[in-house]
Amino acid sequence: MARRERTRHLIELGGLVQKAGLVGIADDDRAMLYGAFLEIAQRMQSDEDSQFKLLLRRRGARAFATDAEQTSASRNQRKADGPRNKMIDGDHKC
C-alpha cells in the first residue's frame, strides 16, 4: 500500500509542475526544470529566507483558492445551463 501512496504523491507533484506552467516555460527541458528545483531548494534551505518560504506558501494558497473558485463557478454555470437541447431543426435526436 505504501508504494501506491508514494506513486500517487509523485503524480500529484508532477501535476503541480504542469499546473504552474513550468513544463511549457521550460519547453519540457528536464535538466532546466531540475536546475530550477535545485535553485529553489537551496534558497528555501537558507535560514535568511523564511520570508521567501512564506511568500511561496501565500502565493500557492492564493492560486489554489482561485482555481477552486473558478472550478466552482464553472460547475455552477453548467448546472444553470441545464441539459443540452437535443432539438436540431425541429428533429429530435436520440
Secondary structure, 3 states (H helix, E strand, C coil): CHHHHHHHHHHHHHHHHHHCCHHHHCCCCHHHHHHHHHHHHHHHHCHHHHHHHHHHHHHHHHHHHHHHHHHHHHHHHHHHHCCCCCEECCEECC
